[in-house]
Amino acid sequence: MGVFASTDDPGSNGHEQVVFCQDKQSGLKAIIGIYSTALGPALGGTRFYPYASEEAALADVLDLSRGMAYKNALAGLDLGGGKAVIWGDPEQLKSEALLRAYGRFVESLGGRYYTACDVGTYVADMDVIARETRYVTGRSVEHGGAGDSSILTAWGVFQGMRAAAEHTWGTPSLAGRRVGVAGLGKVGKYLTGHLVEDGAEVVATDVNPKALEWARATYPQVTLVDDGAALAAADIDVYAPCALGGALNDDTVPALRAKVVAGAANNQLAHPGIEKVLADRGILYTPDYVVNAGGVIQVADEIEGFNFDRAKLRATKIFDTTREILRLADDEGVPPAVAADRLAERRMAEIGRLRTIRLG
Ligand SMILES: NC(=O)c1ccc[n+]([C@@H]2O[C@H](COP(=O)([O-])OP(=O)(O)OC[C@H]3O[C@@H](n4cnc5c(N)ncnc54)[C@H](O)[C@@H]3O)[C@@H](O)[C@H]2O)c1
């Protein structure tokens, strides 16, 4: 994807702004991508990653910032889409000076971009960045932040799953359904709790033995299977990818017996076109960026002064949004992923347009 509007990507208006930031002394090399501020300041996390090249870092930030515009639009936030990458190995490069230098670049954008955590950056890093900029979320509770965003991410995924259950079986409940949770990390653990409480039968897997130990000790009724492939092919009603991206690929999709897919992992569709294969197999896929928006809803709430109950109420609305997307998909005869994109684009256009009404 390029920076400027391109005719071969009809969903793209191009990026509004892409900023390259360098501080030689601390070793900072960052790129901040602002895809759209149509709905408000751009919000999206900072990924700290040892990309193979500058081109790879740029391609990732452009892809991710565009994704955030769509996610924030459907989450009902008054926020646009942006993202940043810091190019390098966080294990070797991360320092107070580097993070603060980065914070100064974020501040220099005057509030057009708010940052947050992503792969390679943590709540404690946001606290350091916050010493140089006001435009940072995902800080610790001690610093007025929202803390661990996986709590509302899991809650939102559960709401999206309930909407998919209603669409498929007529009741917004997972009671009596077999749900496969792939990945018992921060989100997978909370999700398992919601599912057990709702009366679902949970089947799960994780590559980390500690996560499996946690499941045995906390929820002995959960059935554990060997690996992701076994889980995807298991006799389950719902498949919830909660580990890495690309969970829905040419191997897993043909093997899936589940009728519904709803999970927290980002970028679940391994390649374009796989959503069509899911639809053709009669599997209802709830788009990942819709159902996993609870985390961004949680950190976005910090901008107003964090209030957990208010943020939870917003994350609960993922139920209504998922329901609307599934209806639109049926009405327009397109996969839910396409319906979600259309709805996001509609909100960006309709609400973004209001700024053309001059205010005195
Ligand atoms: N935490 C959030 O607020 C949030 C928000 C939006 C999206 N997400 C996405 O949700 C997913 C989970 O996030 P998390 O915060 O729980 O991460 P996490 O790192 O805490 O958990 C991921 C878990 O998946 C396991 N795992 C890794 N590879 C696996 C495999 N091949 N098979 C089975 N298990 C495997 C890991 O051992 C780990 O326990 C990620 O894709 C993340 O990007 C998270």
The ligand as an ORCA input file, in Angstrom:
! r2SCAN-3c Opt
* xyz 0 1
  N      -4.693     -7.491     24.709
  C      -5.533     -6.724     24.032
  O      -6.131     -5.792     24.575
  C      -5.784     -7.000     22.571
  C      -6.602     -6.097     21.862
  C      -6.894     -6.363     20.523
  C      -6.351     -7.484     19.916
  N      -5.539     -8.328     20.626
  C      -4.989     -9.507     19.941
  O      -5.470    -10.685     20.589
  C      -4.470    -11.706     20.550
  C      -4.163    -12.142     21.969
  O      -3.718    -11.035     22.723
  P      -3.182    -11.215     24.222
  O      -3.029     -9.837     24.758
  O      -4.032    -12.198     24.933
  O      -1.740    -11.817     23.933
  P      -0.899    -12.799     24.861
  O       0.492    -12.748     24.317
  O      -1.137    -12.494     26.303
  O      -1.557    -14.250     24.588
  C      -1.356    -14.979     23.435
  C      -1.371    -16.457     23.874
  O      -1.345    -17.257     22.712
  C      -0.452    -18.333     22.913
  N      -0.019    -18.831     21.612
  C       0.943    -18.338     20.783
  N       1.037    -19.089     19.670
  C       0.110    -20.065     19.787
  C      -0.279    -21.134     18.955
  N       0.303    -21.349     17.780
  N      -1.265    -21.946     19.396
  C      -1.861    -21.741     20.589
  N      -1.537    -20.737     21.417
  C      -0.561    -19.916     21.024
  C       0.654    -17.740     23.768
  O       1.374    -18.747     24.461
  C      -0.144    -16.835     24.705
  O      -0.555    -17.521     25.870
  C      -3.280    -11.074     19.797
  O      -3.397    -11.399     18.444
  C      -3.488     -9.600     19.990
  O      -2.888     -8.846     18.951
  C      -5.273     -8.121     21.942
*
